[in-house]
């Protein structure tokens, strides 16, 4: 199963737009997050020859502008199902409905397409306020892989939730935002070691993980570090 990076802050090609937030296309059919800007996302999709007609649904990890920014332009172009956490804002839900999107509010782990799951709402915190967030999980013959938006609940907490949902599966890869950019070197090293203990084979820290975390994960994982850049495809 392929994961194509449609938006992030670095790129393999200078012609592709970069910025804050992430967007991953999973198996050409499920879009996870939409980055900060709709026109940039659309132009990247065109450059990367993404067939919008094949996209079945969009999963939004959490209710922040840099993860939902491209959603509104996409909904103007295609009627889509949008998976949102139960406790996303009323404003977000109403905007989806206004643009004729079908919103499904998720609380628990569900399979949304063959081999593709979402965790449902996991409790997190941002600036001393409740921040619900969900991750996407793929299941292939390599094991399960986890994609996170920002991991506000904590990347370890999110992975432990996934492990409870898939107790008999090994974690092949984890990629996305780990929200470590404001953490010191020792804390980040502890997190990287914890991922190893959990059994994560490959790791791709990006976005709000921060440059320090990316370097630490690169040192810890060596050849099993996954560089996440716009235009790149990762096989899981």
C-alpha positions as CSV (number, residue, x, y, z in Angstrom):
1,X,0.0,0.0,0.0
2,X,1.4,3.4,-1.0
3,X,1.3,6.6,1.0
4,X,1.9,9.7,-1.1
5,X,2.9,12.9,0.6
6,X,0.9,15.7,-0.9
7,X,1.7,18.5,1.6
8,X,4.4,19.2,4.2
9,X,7.1,21.8,4.9
10,X,9.8,20.3,2.6
11,X,9.7,18.9,-0.9
12,X,11.6,16.7,-3.3
13,X,10.7,19.2,-6.1
14,X,10.9,23.0,-5.8
15,X,7.9,23.3,-8.1
16,X,5.6,21.7,-5.4
17,X,4.1,23.9,-2.8
18,X,5.2,23.5,0.8
19,X,4.0,25.0,4.1
20,X,2.6,24.3,7.5
21,X,0.5,21.2,8.0
22,X,0.5,17.8,6.3
23,X,-1.5,15.9,3.8
24,X,-1.1,12.2,2.9
25,X,-2.9,10.2,0.2
26,X,-3.3,6.5,1.2
27,X,-3.6,4.0,-1.6
28,X,-5.0,6.7,-3.9
29,X,-8.3,6.5,-2.1
30,X,-8.2,8.0,1.4
31,X,-6.9,11.5,2.1
32,X,-5.5,12.1,5.6
33,X,-5.4,15.9,6.4
34,X,-5.3,18.6,3.8
35,X,-2.5,21.1,4.8
36,X,-2.9,24.8,5.3
37,X,-4.0,26.0,1.8
38,X,-6.6,24.7,-0.6
39,X,-5.1,26.1,-3.9
40,X,-1.7,24.8,-3.0
41,X,-3.1,21.3,-2.2
42,X,-5.0,21.3,-5.5
43,X,-1.9,22.4,-7.5
44,X,0.2,19.7,-5.8
45,X,-2.4,17.1,-6.6
46,X,-2.3,18.2,-10.3
47,X,1.5,18.1,-10.4
48,X,1.6,14.7,-8.8
49,X,-1.1,13.4,-11.1
50,X,-3.6,12.6,-8.3
51,X,-7.0,11.5,-9.6
52,X,-9.5,13.2,-7.4
53,X,-12.2,11.0,-8.7
54,X,-10.6,8.0,-7.0
55,X,-10.6,9.6,-3.5
56,X,-13.3,8.0,-1.4
57,X,-13.1,10.0,1.8
58,X,-11.1,12.5,3.8
59,X,-9.9,12.0,7.4
60,X,-9.1,15.1,9.4
61,X,-6.8,14.3,12.3
62,X,-7.8,17.3,14.5
63,X,-9.5,20.7,14.3
64,X,-6.6,23.0,13.4
65,X,-6.3,25.3,10.4
66,X,-3.2,23.7,9.1
67,X,-4.7,20.2,8.8
68,X,-8.1,21.2,7.4
69,X,-7.2,24.3,5.3
70,X,-7.3,22.4,2.0
71,X,-10.5,20.6,2.8
72,X,-12.8,23.4,1.7
73,X,-11.4,23.7,-1.8
74,X,-11.5,20.0,-2.2
75,X,-15.2,19.8,-1.2
76,X,-16.0,22.5,-3.8
77,X,-14.7,20.1,-6.4
78,X,-16.1,16.7,-5.2
79,X,-18.8,15.4,-2.8
80,X,-16.9,13.5,-0.1
81,X,-17.3,11.8,3.2
82,X,-15.4,13.6,5.9
83,X,-14.3,11.7,9.1
84,X,-14.1,14.0,12.1
85,X,-13.7,13.4,15.8
86,X,-16.9,13.6,17.8
87,X,-15.7,16.7,19.7
88,X,-14.6,18.8,16.7
89,X,-16.1,22.3,16.8
90,X,-19.7,22.9,15.6
91,X,-18.2,25.5,13.2
92,X,-16.1,22.8,11.5
93,X,-19.0,20.4,11.1
94,X,-21.4,23.1,9.8
95,X,-18.8,24.2,7.2
96,X,-18.5,20.6,5.9
97,X,-22.3,20.3,5.7
98,X,-22.6,23.7,4.0
99,X,-20.2,22.5,1.3
100,X,-22.3,19.3,0.8
101,X,-19.9,17.0,2.5
102,X,-21.1,14.0,4.5
103,X,-19.7,14.2,8.0
104,X,-19.1,11.0,10.1
105,X,-18.2,11.7,13.7
106,X,-15.9,9.0,15.0
107,X,-15.4,7.9,18.6
108,X,-13.9,4.4,18.3
109,X,-11.6,2.5,16.0
110,X,-13.4,1.7,12.7
111,X,-12.4,0.4,9.2
112,X,-13.3,3.0,6.6
113,X,-12.0,1.3,3.5
114,X,-10.4,-2.1,3.0
115,X,-7.2,-2.3,5.1
116,X,-7.6,1.3,6.2
117,X,-8.8,2.2,9.7
118,X,-9.1,5.3,11.9
119,X,-8.6,5.2,15.7
120,X,-11.5,7.5,16.6
121,X,-11.1,10.2,19.1
122,X,-8.1,10.2,21.4
123,X,-8.0,12.8,24.2
124,X,-5.3,15.4,23.9
125,X,-4.5,18.9,25.0
126,X,-3.4,22.1,23.3
127,X,-2.8,25.4,25.1
128,X,-4.5,24.0,28.2
129,X,-7.7,23.1,26.3
130,X,-9.1,19.8,25.3
131,X,-7.9,18.7,21.8
132,X,-9.4,15.6,20.3
133,X,-7.3,13.8,17.7
134,X,-7.4,10.7,15.6
135,X,-4.8,8.8,13.6
136,X,-5.0,6.7,10.5
137,X,-3.9,3.0,10.5
138,X,-3.2,0.8,7.5
139,X,-3.0,-3.0,7.7
140,X,-0.9,-4.9,5.1
141,X,1.3,-8.0,5.0
142,X,4.1,-5.8,6.5
143,X,2.1,-5.1,9.6
144,X,0.2,-2.0,10.7
145,X,1.4,1.5,9.9
146,X,0.2,4.7,11.7
147,X,-0.1,8.2,10.3
148,X,-0.5,11.1,12.8
149,X,-1.4,14.7,12.2
150,X,0.2,16.4,15.3
151,X,-0.1,13.8,18.1
152,X,-1.4,16.3,20.6
153,X,-2.4,13.4,22.9
154,X,1.2,12.2,22.8
155,X,2.7,9.9,20.2
156,X,3.2,7.1,22.7
157,X,-0.4,7.4,24.0
158,X,-1.6,7.2,20.4
159,X,0.5,4.2,19.6
160,X,-0.6,2.4,22.8
161,X,-4.2,3.0,21.7
162,X,-3.4,1.5,18.3
163,X,-1.8,-1.5,20.0
164,X,-4.9,-2.1,22.0
165,X,-7.0,-2.1,18.9
166,X,-4.6,-4.4,17.0
167,X,-3.0,-6.6,19.8
168,X,-1.8,-9.3,17.4
169,X,-0.1,-7.0,14.8
170,X,3.4,-5.6,14.7
171,X,3.8,-1.9,13.9
172,X,5.7,-1.5,10.7
173,X,5.9,2.3,10.3
174,X,4.9,5.5,12.1
175,X,5.0,8.8,10.3
176,X,3.6,12.3,10.6
177,X,3.7,15.0,13.2
178,X,4.9,13.9,16.7
179,X,4.6,17.4,18.3
180,X,8.1,17.5,19.7
181,X,9.4,20.8,18.4
182,X,9.3,22.5,21.8
183,X,10.8,19.5,23.7
184,X,14.5,19.2,24.7
185,X,17.0,16.7,23.3
186,X,16.7,14.2,26.3
187,X,12.9,14.1,26.0
188,X,13.0,13.5,22.3
189,X,15.5,10.7,22.7
190,X,13.3,9.0,25.3
191,X,10.4,9.2,22.9
192,X,12.5,7.7,20.1
193,X,13.6,4.9,22.4
194,X,10.0,4.2,23.4
195,X,9.0,3.8,19.8
196,X,11.8,1.2,19.5
197,X,10.5,-0.6,22.7
198,X,7.0,-0.7,21.2
199,X,8.5,-2.4,18.2
200,X,8.1,0.3,15.6
201,X,10.3,-0.8,12.7
202,X,10.4,2.5,10.7
203,X,9.8,6.1,11.7
204,X,9.1,9.3,9.8
205,X,9.0,12.3,12.1
206,X,7.9,15.5,10.3
207,X,5.9,18.7,10.5
208,X,5.5,19.7,14.2
209,X,8.1,17.1,15.3
210,X,10.7,19.7,14.6
211,X,14.2,19.6,13.0
212,X,15.8,18.4,16.2
213,X,13.5,15.4,16.5
214,X,14.0,14.6,12.9
215,X,17.7,14.4,13.4
216,X,17.4,12.3,16.5
217,X,15.1,9.9,14.9
218,X,17.4,9.7,11.9
219,X,20.3,8.8,14.2
220,X,18.3,6.3,16.1
221,X,16.6,4.6,13.2
222,X,19.4,4.9,10.6
223,X,18.3,3.1,7.4
224,X,14.8,2.7,8.8
225,X,14.2,6.4,9.1
226,X,11.6,7.6,6.6
227,X,12.2,11.0,5.1
228,X,8.8,12.7,4.6
229,X,8.8,15.2,1.8
230,X,6.2,16.4,-0.6
231,X,6.1,14.3,-3.7
232,X,7.6,11.2,-2.1
233,X,5.9,7.8,-1.9
234,X,6.3,5.4,1.0
235,X,5.4,1.8,0.7
236,X,3.8,0.2,3.8
